[in-house]
């Protein structure tokens, strides 16, 4: 019985650990796509974009598909294997931040505005004003909280339904142009090519590494939506294991 219980606890721990693991993160400068491990941020080249305008930001959906927004407000789909691109359409506005929420909706930020984007046409629909300038990226965390990197070098919490923003706190560095979420952890990339962990409660950034790309510049970053199970979901999982244990023990 004790062996079974210990096995159940081990399985539960491994399951929780697997939920915390995330897909690779991506970096982008204006012309090239890179992939990296979130633990150190050291980037490897995927390829150059096949677009005539600069890529201002990228976003990764839960299926592993990458999207890019250009300096001209055009939405592209990006091949994760070689960075080749396919035009979807124009957003009709300036956007330099891009991210998927945990339900598959694509959001964009530009100036002080928050938008949603149509994945079939690229058209942007205004959500509302954040009250903060968009430095170059937005990201949803595992709890579907939306954050923005501002031109005032602050982490900003944004209401995805109204666009209203509230400052979390200063990064402590300038030029934070990229944001990603890995489980419950936030990371960022700067205009000097440096990779940071970010405290989502204070906004403070802690240096991890330089990403090591030829341009030494981060224009945008992307990570897959990282929703994690709620306590109720985990409880059901554990109860299922305990039920299995009970059935086996009474045979």
ZIUR-V132456 format. One line per field, one symbol per residue. ss: DSSP state (2 for helix, 1 for strand, 0 for the rest). burial: + if it has 16 or more other ideal C-beta (glycine too) atoms within 10 Angstrom, else -. A space follows every 50 residues. Layout:
ss: ???
burial: ???
This chain:
ss: 02222222222222222222000011110001111100000011111100 00001111110000011111000111110000001111110000001111 00000111110011111000000111111000011111110000011111 00011111000000111111000001111111001111110001111100 00001111110000000001110000000022222222222222222220 0
burial: ------------------+--++++++++--+++++-+--+-+--++-+- +---+++++++----++++++-++++++++--+++--++-+-++++++++ ++---+++++-++++++-+--+++--++-+-+++++++++++--++++++ +-++++++-+--+++--++++++-+++++++++-+++++++-++++++++ --+++--+-++-+---++++++++++++--------+---+--------- -
